Amino acid sequence: MEKIFRAFDKDRKELIHVLHKIQAKHGYIPADMISQISRYLKISESEIFGVLTFYKAFTLEPRGKHLITICMGTACHVRGAPAILDEFERKLDIKAGETTEDKMFTLETVNCVGACALGPIIIADDEYHGQMKTREVDKVIEKIKKEKKDNPE
Ligand code: FES
């Protein structure tokens, strides 16, 4: 933590940058770090929690190694996003907002990613898949698993 703090001024304006740094390092914001951030930047813990809940990029829960985001905005919804979500939930055996037991996948929903014409759209890690079909769900999951097998850490 000290090392992360040293990179930033003791200024409340740095909050987002500090949070991004911690999230990049740990994959989430561990709750026990909130009080340390609060003391360092002199911002109340409730204000920090407010920022954390406002920005979807931050999470207080550990996420899986791979993030699959399903757009459930209106345009994607009417084009079949609920069936895509169901299929991911079934294949991964988790619900939206959950992480698989092996910490490999986290499934999330969002309300529009600004690419409505391509709906239904999902984002697997940083890769957008437009006009997604339920039959392609397996392909997306298997591709990620294969990449992991080809590039084990
Ligand atoms: S509703 Fe899905 S991208 Fe806009």
Backbone and ligand atoms as CSV (ligand in chain L), in Angstrom:
chain,resi,resn,atom,element,x,y,z
A,1,MET,N,N,0.836,-1.205,0.000
A,1,MET,CA,C,0.000,0.000,0.000
A,1,MET,C,C,0.873,1.257,0.000
A,2,GLU,N,N,1.889,1.230,0.866
A,2,GLU,CA,C,2.810,2.372,0.962
A,2,GLU,C,C,3.362,2.740,-0.411
A,3,LYS,N,N,3.749,1.701,-1.138
A,3,LYS,CA,C,4.350,1.901,-2.458
A,3,LYS,C,C,3.343,2.561,-3.412
A,4,ILE,N,N,2.100,2.113,-3.322
A,4,ILE,CA,C,1.069,2.704,-4.185
A,4,ILE,C,C,0.864,4.164,-3.800
A,5,PHE,N,N,0.758,4.418,-2.490
A,5,PHE,CA,C,0.520,5.788,-2.031
A,5,PHE,C,C,1.644,6.729,-2.458
A,6,ARG,N,N,2.874,6.235,-2.365
A,6,ARG,CA,C,4.018,7.101,-2.693
A,6,ARG,C,C,3.932,7.671,-4.105
A,7,ALA,N,N,3.224,6.965,-4.993
A,7,ALA,CA,C,3.121,7.425,-6.379
A,7,ALA,C,C,2.111,8.570,-6.542
A,8,PHE,N,N,1.383,8.879,-5.464
A,8,PHE,CA,C,0.329,9.898,-5.585
A,8,PHE,C,C,0.456,10.976,-4.508
A,9,ASP,N,N,0.002,12.186,-4.871
A,9,ASP,CA,C,-0.046,13.274,-3.884
A,9,ASP,C,C,-1.118,12.949,-2.848
A,10,LYS,N,N,-0.914,13.536,-1.647
A,10,LYS,CA,C,-1.949,13.365,-0.607
A,10,LYS,C,C,-3.086,14.331,-0.903
A,11,ASP,N,N,-3.759,14.087,-1.977
A,11,ASP,CA,C,-4.779,15.022,-2.437
A,11,ASP,C,C,-6.020,14.237,-2.848
A,12,ARG,N,N,-7.188,14.687,-2.408
A,12,ARG,CA,C,-8.419,13.951,-2.694
A,12,ARG,C,C,-8.656,13.793,-4.194
A,13,LYS,N,N,-8.048,14.685,-4.998
A,13,LYS,CA,C,-8.212,14.585,-6.452
A,13,LYS,C,C,-7.614,13.286,-6.995
A,14,GLU,N,N,-6.752,12.690,-6.192
A,14,GLU,CA,C,-6.058,11.468,-6.633
A,14,GLU,C,C,-6.878,10.194,-6.395
A,15,LEU,N,N,-8.047,10.351,-5.775
A,15,LEU,CA,C,-8.810,9.153,-5.372
A,15,LEU,C,C,-9.007,8.146,-6.512
A,16,ILE,N,N,-9.512,8.623,-7.647
A,16,ILE,CA,C,-9.799,7.701,-8.763
A,16,ILE,C,C,-8.512,6.994,-9.209
A,17,HIS,N,N,-7.411,7.759,-9.261
A,17,HIS,CA,C,-6.138,7.162,-9.711
A,17,HIS,C,C,-5.655,6.097,-8.727
A,18,VAL,N,N,-5.788,6.407,-7.453
A,18,VAL,CA,C,-5.375,5.434,-6.425
A,18,VAL,C,C,-6.230,4.168,-6.547
A,19,LEU,N,N,-7.543,4.359,-6.710
A,19,LEU,CA,C,-8.438,3.206,-6.820
A,19,LEU,C,C,-8.109,2.364,-8.052
A,20,HIS,N,N,-7.838,3.039,-9.177
A,20,HIS,CA,C,-7.467,2.300,-10.394
A,20,HIS,C,C,-6.195,1.484,-10.169
A,21,LYS,N,N,-5.245,2.092,-9.492
A,21,LYS,CA,C,-3.970,1.411,-9.252
A,21,LYS,C,C,-4.185,0.154,-8.387
A,22,ILE,N,N,-4.982,0.302,-7.342
A,22,ILE,CA,C,-5.237,-0.830,-6.439
A,22,ILE,C,C,-6.004,-1.922,-7.188
A,23,GLN,N,N,-7.006,-1.488,-7.964
A,23,GLN,CA,C,-7.798,-2.468,-8.711
A,23,GLN,C,C,-6.914,-3.216,-9.711
A,24,ALA,N,N,-6.011,-2.491,-10.378
A,24,ALA,CA,C,-5.126,-3.135,-11.354
A,24,ALA,C,C,-4.221,-4.150,-10.648
A,25,LYS,N,N,-3.787,-3.816,-9.451
A,25,LYS,CA,C,-2.868,-4.703,-8.732
A,25,LYS,C,C,-3.581,-5.945,-8.180
A,26,HIS,N,N,-4.758,-5.753,-7.597
A,26,HIS,CA,C,-5.435,-6.861,-6.901
A,26,HIS,C,C,-6.606,-7.462,-7.674
A,27,GLY,N,N,-7.079,-6.752,-8.705
A,27,GLY,CA,C,-8.264,-7.233,-9.437
A,27,GLY,C,C,-9.549,-6.769,-8.784
A,28,TYR,N,N,-9.462,-6.142,-7.627
A,28,TYR,CA,C,-10.612,-5.582,-6.924
A,28,TYR,C,C,-10.070,-4.652,-5.839
A,29,ILE,N,N,-11.009,-3.992,-5.135
A,29,ILE,CA,C,-10.581,-3.096,-4.057
A,29,ILE,C,C,-10.854,-3.819,-2.738
A,30,PRO,N,N,-9.839,-4.367,-2.104
A,30,PRO,CA,C,-10.078,-5.054,-0.824
A,30,PRO,C,C,-10.659,-4.067,0.198
A,31,ALA,N,N,-11.728,-4.488,0.863
A,31,ALA,CA,C,-12.434,-3.587,1.779
A,31,ALA,C,C,-11.512,-3.024,2.865
A,32,ASP,N,N,-10.530,-3.828,3.299
A,32,ASP,CA,C,-9.668,-3.324,4.379
A,32,ASP,C,C,-8.725,-2.211,3.921
A,33,MET,N,N,-8.685,-1.944,2.642
A,33,MET,CA,C,-7.834,-0.844,2.166
A,33,MET,C,C,-8.558,0.499,2.190
A,34,ILE,N,N,-9.875,0.452,2.327
A,34,ILE,CA,C,-10.656,1.691,2.289
A,34,ILE,C,C,-10.226,2.649,3.403
A,35,SER,N,N,-10.020,2.120,4.601
A,35,SER,CA,C,-9.652,3.014,5.709
A,35,SER,C,C,-8.258,3.604,5.493
A,36,GLN,N,N,-7.369,2.830,4.894
A,36,GLN,CA,C,-6.033,3.363,4.622
A,36,GLN,C,C,-6.104,4.493,3.585
A,37,ILE,N,N,-6.926,4.283,2.555
A,37,ILE,CA,C,-7.098,5.325,1.531
A,37,ILE,C,C,-7.709,6.564,2.184
A,38,SER,N,N,-8.693,6.312,3.040
A,38,SER,CA,C,-9.379,7.405,3.727
A,38,SER,C,C,-8.396,8.261,4.527
A,39,ARG,N,N,-7.527,7.596,5.264
A,39,ARG,CA,C,-6.534,8.337,6.072
A,39,ARG,C,C,-5.541,9.083,5.189
A,40,TYR,N,N,-5.081,8.420,4.140
A,40,TYR,CA,C,-4.049,9.017,3.298
A,40,TYR,C,C,-4.571,10.239,2.531
A,41,LEU,N,N,-5.758,10.100,1.934
A,41,LEU,CA,C,-6.276,11.200,1.103
A,41,LEU,C,C,-7.214,12.130,1.871
A,42,LYS,N,N,-7.428,11.794,3.162
A,42,LYS,CA,C,-8.330,12.599,4.011
A,42,LYS,C,C,-9.723,12.733,3.367
A,43,ILE,N,N,-10.266,11.595,3.015
A,43,ILE,CA,C,-11.618,11.515,2.454
A,43,ILE,C,C,-12.380,10.517,3.321
A,44,SER,N,N,-13.631,10.816,3.616
A,44,SER,CA,C,-14.373,9.883,4.477
A,44,SER,C,C,-14.583,8.543,3.761
A,45,GLU,N,N,-14.687,7.488,4.563
A,45,GLU,CA,C,-14.891,6.159,3.975
A,45,GLU,C,C,-16.204,6.105,3.206
A,46,SER,N,N,-17.227,6.804,3.702
A,46,SER,CA,C,-18.513,6.751,3.000
A,46,SER,C,C,-18.405,7.404,1.622
A,47,GLU,N,N,-17.588,8.452,1.530
A,47,GLU,CA,C,-17.399,9.091,0.225
A,47,GLU,C,C,-16.688,8.119,-0.736
A,48,ILE,N,N,-15.725,7.399,-0.215
A,48,ILE,CA,C,-14.994,6.434,-1.049
A,48,ILE,C,C,-15.948,5.327,-1.514
A,49,PHE,N,N,-16.782,4.837,-0.593
A,49,PHE,CA,C,-17.752,3.806,-0.983
A,49,PHE,C,C,-18.714,4.351,-2.048
A,50,GLY,N,N,-19.050,5.638,-1.918
A,50,GLY,CA,C,-19.938,6.267,-2.906
A,50,GLY,C,C,-19.308,6.213,-4.294
A,51,VAL,N,N,-18.024,6.530,-4.368
A,51,VAL,CA,C,-17.307,6.512,-5.646
A,51,VAL,C,C,-17.236,5.074,-6.176
A,52,LEU,N,N,-16.959,4.152,-5.269
A,52,LEU,CA,C,-16.830,2.746,-5.678
A,52,LEU,C,C,-18.133,2.191,-6.240
A,53,THR,N,N,-19.238,2.605,-5.672
A,53,THR,CA,C,-20.502,2.067,-6.175
A,53,THR,C,C,-20.963,2.823,-7.436
A,54,PHE,N,N,-20.517,4.053,-7.583
A,54,PHE,CA,C,-20.905,4.827,-8.772
A,54,PHE,C,C,-20.199,4.315,-10.029
A,55,TYR,N,N,-18.910,4.045,-9.903
A,55,TYR,CA,C,-18.142,3.608,-11.075
A,55,TYR,C,C,-18.147,2.088,-11.166
A,56,LYS,N,N,-18.721,1.600,-12.246
A,56,LYS,CA,C,-18.812,0.141,-12.423
A,56,LYS,C,C,-17.451,-0.520,-12.616
A,57,ALA,N,N,-16.468,0.293,-12.960
A,57,ALA,CA,C,-15.127,-0.277,-13.205
A,57,ALA,C,C,-14.531,-0.845,-11.921
A,58,PHE,N,N,-15.010,-0.357,-10.775
A,58,PHE,CA,C,-14.447,-0.817,-9.506
A,58,PHE,C,C,-15.318,-1.902,-8.888
A,59,THR,N,N,-14.663,-2.818,-8.221
A,59,THR,CA,C,-15.429,-3.854,-7.539
A,59,THR,C,C,-14.804,-4.157,-6.183
A,60,LEU,N,N,-15.668,-4.458,-5.226
A,60,LEU,CA,C,-15.192,-4.797,-3.877
A,60,LEU,C,C,-15.032,-6.307,-3.724
A,61,GLU,N,N,-15.484,-7.033,-4.729
A,61,GLU,CA,C,-15.390,-8.497,-4.697
A,61,GLU,C,C,-14.280,-8.940,-5.637
A,62,PRO,N,N,-13.531,-9.970,-5.249
A,62,PRO,CA,C,-12.526,-10.487,-6.170
A,62,PRO,C,C,-13.214,-10.992,-7.441
A,63,ARG,N,N,-12.648,-10.652,-8.556
A,63,ARG,CA,C,-13.226,-11.102,-9.827
A,63,ARG,C,C,-12.431,-12.274,-10.367
A,64,GLY,N,N,-13.068,-12.970,-11.299
A,64,GLY,CA,C,-12.358,-14.043,-11.982
A,64,GLY,C,C,-11.306,-13.460,-12.906
A,65,LYS,N,N,-10.485,-14.347,-13.417
A,65,LYS,CA,C,-9.408,-13.932,-14.313
A,65,LYS,C,C,-9.968,-13.335,-15.603
A,66,HIS,N,N,-11.136,-13.825,-16.009
A,66,HIS,CA,C,-11.740,-13.362,-17.262
A,66,HIS,C,C,-13.133,-12.809,-16.982
A,67,LEU,N,N,-13.356,-11.633,-17.534
A,67,LEU,CA,C,-14.625,-10.957,-17.305
A,67,LEU,C,C,-15.495,-11.037,-18.555
A,68,ILE,N,N,-16.704,-11.571,-18.393
A,68,ILE,CA,C,-17.654,-11.593,-19.504
A,68,ILE,C,C,-18.810,-10.672,-19.145
A,69,THR,N,N,-19.003,-9.666,-19.982
A,69,THR,CA,C,-20.029,-8.664,-19.730
A,69,THR,C,C,-21.107,-8.772,-20.797
A,70,ILE,N,N,-22.339,-8.891,-20.348
A,70,ILE,CA,C,-23.458,-8.984,-21.287
A,70,ILE,C,C,-24.218,-7.667,-21.230
A,71,CYS,N,N,-24.425,-7.054,-22.380
A,71,CYS,CA,C,-25.204,-5.814,-22.395
A,71,CYS,C,C,-26.684,-6.165,-22.316
A,72,MET,N,N,-27.353,-5.577,-21.317
A,72,MET,CA,C,-28.785,-5.815,-21.135
A,72,MET,C,C,-29.570,-4.517,-21.359
A,73,GLY,N,N,-28.944,-3.576,-22.069
A,73,GLY,CA,C,-29.650,-2.338,-22.409
A,73,GLY,C,C,-30.835,-2.653,-23.308
A,74,THR,N,N,-31.712,-1.680,-23.513
A,74,THR,CA,C,-32.966,-1.933,-24.243
A,74,THR,C,C,-32.735,-2.537,-25.627
A,75,ALA,N,N,-31.837,-1.938,-26.397
A,75,ALA,CA,C,-31.626,-2.417,-27.774
A,75,ALA,C,C,-31.138,-3.865,-27.774
A,76,CYS,N,N,-30.215,-4.179,-26.892
A,76,CYS,CA,C,-29.708,-5.551,-26.829
A,76,CYS,C,C,-30.767,-6.493,-26.256
A,77,HIS,N,N,-31.516,-5.978,-25.292
A,77,HIS,CA,C,-32.559,-6.791,-24.656
A,77,HIS,C,C,-33.561,-7.275,-25.697
A,78,VAL,N,N,-34.046,-6.358,-26.530
A,78,VAL,CA,C,-35.066,-6.754,-27.510
A,78,VAL,C,C,-34.476,-7.654,-28.594
A,79,ARG,N,N,-33.187,-7.639,-28.740
A,79,ARG,CA,C,-32.560,-8.499,-29.768
A,79,ARG,C,C,-32.052,-9.828,-29.200
A,80,GLY,N,N,-32.430,-10.126,-27.973
A,80,GLY,CA,C,-32.139,-11.475,-27.476
A,80,GLY,C,C,-31.101,-11.587,-26.373
A,81,ALA,N,N,-30.700,-10.459,-25.767
A,81,ALA,CA,C,-29.690,-10.534,-24.712
A,81,ALA,C,C,-30.084,-11.460,-23.544
A,82,PRO,N,N,-31.376,-11.492,-23.144
A,82,PRO,CA,C,-31.703,-12.376,-22.007
A,82,PRO,C,C,-31.356,-13.846,-22.297
A,83,ALA,N,N,-31.576,-14.299,-23.547
A,83,ALA,CA,C,-31.260,-15.690,-23.886
A,83,ALA,C,C,-29.736,-15.909,-23.858
A,84,ILE,N,N,-28.987,-14.891,-24.268
A,84,ILE,CA,C,-27.510,-14.992,-24.256
A,84,ILE,C,C,-27.040,-15.100,-22.802
A,85,LEU,N,N,-27.617,-14.245,-21.965
A,85,LEU,CA,C,-27.247,-14.272,-20.543
A,85,LEU,C,C,-27.573,-15.640,-19.940
A,86,ASP,N,N,-28.783,-16.142,-20.225
A,86,ASP,CA,C,-29.188,-17.471,-19.709
A,86,ASP,C,C,-28.169,-18.530,-20.105
A,87,GLU,N,N,-27.743,-18.461,-21.357
A,87,GLU,CA,C,-26.824,-19.479,-21.863
A,87,GLU,C,C,-25.468,-19.393,-21.140
A,88,PHE,N,N,-24.968,-18.176,-20.941
A,88,PHE,CA,C,-23.703,-18.033,-20.198
A,88,PHE,C,C,-23.871,-18.528,-18.767
A,89,GLU,N,N,-25.002,-18.180,-18.150
A,89,GLU,CA,C,-25.234,-18.621,-16.764
A,89,GLU,C,C,-25.265,-20.142,-16.675
A,90,ARG,N,N,-25.899,-20.754,-17.691
A,90,ARG,CA,C,-26.016,-22.208,-17.706
A,90,ARG,C,C,-24.651,-22.866,-17.930
A,91,LYS,N,N,-23.929,-22.353,-18.911
A,91,LYS,CA,C,-22.629,-22.959,-19.250
A,91,LYS,C,C,-21.602,-22.774,-18.141
A,92,LEU,N,N,-21.632,-21.617,-17.505
A,92,LEU,CA,C,-20.626,-21.342,-16.465
A,92,LEU,C,C,-21.115,-21.765,-15.079
A,93,ASP,N,N,-22.411,-22.061,-14.986
A,93,ASP,CA,C,-23.022,-22.482,-13.734
A,93,ASP,C,C,-22.907,-21.406,-12.646
A,94,ILE,N,N,-23.080,-20.173,-13.071
A,94,ILE,CA,C,-23.132,-19.044,-12.133
A,94,ILE,C,C,-24.221,-18.087,-12.604
A,95,LYS,N,N,-24.581,-17.151,-11.738
A,95,LYS,CA,C,-25.536,-16.114,-12.103
A,95,LYS,C,C,-24.757,-14.833,-12.396
A,96,ALA,N,N,-25.416,-13.880,-13.070
A,96,ALA,CA,C,-24.787,-12.596,-13.335
A,96,ALA,C,C,-24.327,-11.987,-12.011
A,97,GLY,N,N,-23.131,-11.458,-11.993
A,97,GLY,CA,C,-22.580,-10.865,-10.773
A,97,GLY,C,C,-21.723,-11.853,-9.994
A,98,GLU,N,N,-21.704,-13.112,-10.437
A,98,GLU,CA,C,-20.945,-14.130,-9.704
A,98,GLU,C,C,-19.669,-14.522,-10.445
A,99,THR,N,N,-18.821,-15.236,-9.710
A,99,THR,CA,C,-17.540,-15.710,-10.242
A,99,THR,C,C,-17.508,-17.233,-10.107
A,100,THR,N,N,-16.969,-17.905,-11.108
A,100,THR,CA,C,-16.897,-19.371,-11.036
A,100,THR,C,C,-15.978,-19.783,-9.889
A,101,GLU,N,N,-16.207,-20.984,-9.392
A,101,GLU,CA,C,-15.440,-21.469,-8.238
A,101,GLU,C,C,-13.941,-21.490,-8.477
A,102,ASP,N,N,-13.566,-21.798,-9.736
A,102,ASP,CA,C,-12.134,-21.848,-10.054
A,102,ASP,C,C,-11.546,-20.454,-10.302
A,103,LYS,N,N,-12.374,-19.409,-10.089
A,103,LYS,CA,C,-11.953,-18.005,-10.255
A,103,LYS,C,C,-11.525,-17.690,-11.687
A,104,MET,N,N,-12.040,-18.453,-12.606
A,104,MET,CA,C,-11.670,-18.256,-14.006
A,104,MET,C,C,-12.551,-17.194,-14.679
A,105,PHE,N,N,-13.882,-17.235,-14.414
A,105,PHE,CA,C,-14.809,-16.326,-15.086
A,105,PHE,C,C,-15.669,-15.553,-14.095
A,106,THR,N,N,-15.868,-14.283,-14.424
A,106,THR,CA,C,-16.888,-13.486,-13.736
A,106,THR,C,C,-17.881,-13.048,-14.798
A,107,LEU,N,N,-19.159,-13.131,-14.468
A,107,LEU,CA,C,-20.218,-12.758,-15.398
A,107,LEU,C,C,-20.889,-11.489,-14.877
A,108,GLU,N,N,-20.998,-10.498,-15.774
A,108,GLU,CA,C,-21.608,-9.235,-15.357
A,108,GLU,C,C,-22.579,-8.753,-16.422
A,109,THR,N,N,-23.463,-7.875,-16.021
A,109,THR,CA,C,-24.323,-7.230,-17.016
A,109,THR,C,C,-24.104,-5.725,-16.949
A,110,VAL,N,N,-24.338,-5.055,-18.077
A,110,VAL,CA,C,-24.303,-3.593,-18.111
A,110,VAL,C,C,-25.545,-3.123,-18.853
A,111,ASN,N,N,-25.791,-1.815,-18.788
A,111,ASN,CA,C,-27.028,-1.331,-19.395
A,111,ASN,C,C,-26.881,-0.677,-20.758
A,112,CYS,N,N,-25.745,-0.607,-21.316
A,112,CYS,CA,C,-25.528,-0.137,-22.687
A,112,CYS,C,C,-24.050,0.152,-22.801
A,113,VAL,N,N,-23.464,-0.345,-23.858
A,113,VAL,CA,C,-22.038,-0.056,-24.048
A,113,VAL,C,C,-21.843,0.865,-25.243
A,114,GLY,N,N,-22.956,1.445,-25.708
A,114,GLY,CA,C,-22.877,2.445,-26.763
A,114,GLY,C,C,-22.672,1.861,-28.157
A,115,ALA,N,N,-22.996,0.611,-28.330
A,115,ALA,CA,C,-22.853,-0.003,-29.659
A,115,ALA,C,C,-24.157,-0.711,-29.992
A,116,CYS,N,N,-25.266,-0.021,-29.770
A,116,CYS,CA,C,-26.594,-0.646,-29.862
A,116,CYS,C,C,-26.846,-1.295,-31.222
A,117,ALA,N,N,-26.335,-0.712,-32.296
A,117,ALA,CA,C,-26.579,-1.260,-33.632
A,117,ALA,C,C,-26.012,-2.666,-33.769
A,118,LEU,N,N,-25.045,-3.012,-32.911
A,118,LEU,CA,C,-24.418,-4.336,-32.993
A,118,LEU,C,C,-25.062,-5.350,-32.054
A,119,GLY,N,N,-26.130,-4.940,-31.380
A,119,GLY,CA,C,-26.726,-5.808,-30.367
A,119,GLY,C,C,-27.299,-7.094,-30.900
A,120,PRO,N,N,-27.445,-8.111,-30.113
A,120,PRO,CA,C,-26.964,-8.139,-28.723
A,120,PRO,C,C,-25.441,-8.258,-28.679
A,121,ILE,N,N,-24.877,-7.554,-27.740
A,121,ILE,CA,C,-23.423,-7.490,-27.685
A,121,ILE,C,C,-22.916,-7.995,-26.335
A,122,ILE,N,N,-21.799,-8.678,-26.386
A,122,ILE,CA,C,-21.141,-9.087,-25.147
A,122,ILE,C,C,-19.668,-8.680,-25.258
A,123,ILE,N,N,-19.027,-8.533,-24.129
A,123,ILE,CA,C,-17.597,-8.223,-24.121
A,123,ILE,C,C,-16.900,-9.303,-23.308
A,124,ALA,N,N,-16.025,-10.019,-23.969
A,124,ALA,CA,C,-15.268,-11.065,-23.285
A,124,ALA,C,C,-13.857,-10.534,-23.108
A,125,ASP,N,N,-13.476,-10.290,-21.850
A,125,ASP,CA,C,-12.267,-9.524,-21.547
A,125,ASP,C,C,-12.395,-8.208,-22.331
A,126,ASP,N,N,-11.492,-7.885,-23.252
A,126,ASP,CA,C,-11.667,-6.603,-23.955
A,126,ASP,C,C,-12.218,-6.778,-25.362
A,127,GLU,N,N,-12.649,-7.983,-25.668
A,127,GLU,CA,C,-13.085,-8.247,-27.040
A,127,GLU,C,C,-14.599,-8.155,-27.172
A,128,TYR,N,N,-15.061,-7.286,-28.086
A,128,TYR,CA,C,-16.495,-7.125,-28.315
A,128,TYR,C,C,-16.992,-8.194,-29.284
A,129,HIS,N,N,-18.139,-8.794,-28.954
A,129,HIS,CA,C,-18.780,-9.747,-29.872
A,129,HIS,C,C,-20.173,-9.217,-30.150
A,130,GLY,N,N,-20.366,-8.686,-31.352
A,130,GLY,CA,C,-21.666,-8.130,-31.722
A,130,GLY,C,C,-22.552,-9.181,-32.360
A,131,GLN,N,N,-23.841,-8.873,-32.437
A,131,GLN,CA,C,-24.852,-9.778,-33.003
A,131,GLN,C,C,-24.635,-11.215,-32.505
A,132,MET,N,N,-24.466,-11.271,-31.211
A,132,MET,CA,C,-24.157,-12.536,-30.538
A,132,MET,C,C,-25.337,-13.501,-30.628
A,133,LYS,N,N,-25.022,-14.753,-30.777
A,133,LYS,CA,C,-26.056,-15.798,-30.823
A,133,LYS,C,C,-25.805,-16.766,-29.663
A,134,THR,N,N,-26.882,-17.397,-29.193
A,134,THR,CA,C,-26.694,-18.334,-28.082
A,134,THR,C,C,-25.736,-19.467,-28.460
A,135,ARG,N,N,-25.787,-19.887,-29.723
A,135,ARG,CA,C,-24.914,-21.001,-30.132
A,135,ARG,C,C,-23.428,-20.607,-30.138
A,136,GLU,N,N,-23.152,-19.297,-30.036
A,136,GLU,CA,C,-21.750,-18.850,-30.031
A,136,GLU,C,C,-21.169,-18.741,-28.618
A,137,VAL,N,N,-22.018,-18.932,-27.626
A,137,VAL,CA,C,-21.581,-18.794,-26.234
A,137,VAL,C,C,-20.452,-19.774,-25.911
A,138,ASP,N,N,-20.655,-21.010,-26.319
A,138,ASP,CA,C,-19.640,-22.042,-26.081
A,138,ASP,C,C,-18.304,-21.651,-26.701
A,139,LYS,N,N,-18.371,-21.132,-27.930
A,139,LYS,CA,C,-17.161,-20.758,-28.666
A,139,LYS,C,C,-16.359,-19.707,-27.883
A,140,VAL,N,N,-17.085,-18.718,-27.327
A,140,VAL,CA,C,-16.417,-17.644,-26.576
A,140,VAL,C,C,-15.725,-18.223,-25.344
A,141,ILE,N,N,-16.444,-19.086,-24.632
A,141,ILE,CA,C,-15.873,-19.677,-23.409
A,141,ILE,C,C,-14.681,-20.572,-23.749
A,142,GLU,N,N,-14.850,-21.393,-24.772
A,142,GLU,CA,C,-13.771,-22.322,-25.140
A,142,GLU,C,C,-12.540,-21.570,-25.633
A,143,LYS,N,N,-12.749,-20.472,-26.346
A,143,LYS,CA,C,-11.609,-19.684,-26.846
A,143,LYS,C,C,-10.771,-19.158,-25.672
A,144,ILE,N,N,-11.460,-18.667,-24.661
A,144,ILE,CA,C,-10.748,-18.154,-23.488
A,144,ILE,C,C,-9.999,-19.284,-22.785
A,145,LYS,N,N,-10.670,-20.430,-22.644
A,145,LYS,CA,C,-10.019,-21.570,-21.974
A,145,LYS,C,C,-8.805,-22.041,-22.767
A,146,LYS,N,N,-8.935,-22.031,-24.093
A,146,LYS,CA,C,-7.828,-22.481,-24.941
A,146,LYS,C,C,-6.648,-21.512,-24.820
A,147,GLU,N,N,-6.958,-20.223,-24.821
A,147,GLU,CA,C,-5.875,-19.229,-24.693
A,147,GLU,C,C,-5.129,-19.435,-23.392
A,148,LYS,N,N,-5.874,-19.771,-22.358
A,148,LYS,CA,C,-5.224,-20.003,-21.053
A,148,LYS,C,C,-4.315,-21.230,-21.128
A,149,LYS,N,N,-4.820,-22.275,-21.821
A,149,LYS,CA,C,-4.018,-23.498,-21.934
A,149,LYS,C,C,-2.734,-23.223,-22.735
A,150,ASP,N,N,-2.884,-22.378,-23.797
A,150,ASP,CA,C,-1.722,-22.075,-24.641
A,150,ASP,C,C,-0.742,-21.135,-23.963
A,151,ASN,N,N,-1.255,-20.323,-23.036
A,151,ASN,CA,C,-0.391,-19.367,-22.328
A,151,ASN,C,C,-0.532,-19.528,-20.827
A,152,PRO,N,N,-0.175,-20.678,-20.290
A,152,PRO,CA,C,-0.329,-20.839,-18.834
A,152,PRO,C,C,0.619,-19.899,-18.087
A,153,GLU,N,N,0.179,-19.466,-16.899
A,153,GLU,CA,C,1.053,-18.540,-16.136
A,153,GLU,C,C,1.952,-19.285,-15.196
L,1,FES,S1,S,-28.187,-1.487,-25.497
L,1,FES,FE1,FE,-26.536,-2.826,-25.801
L,1,FES,S2,S,-25.070,-1.528,-26.685
L,1,FES,FE2,FE,-26.692,-0.207,-26.316
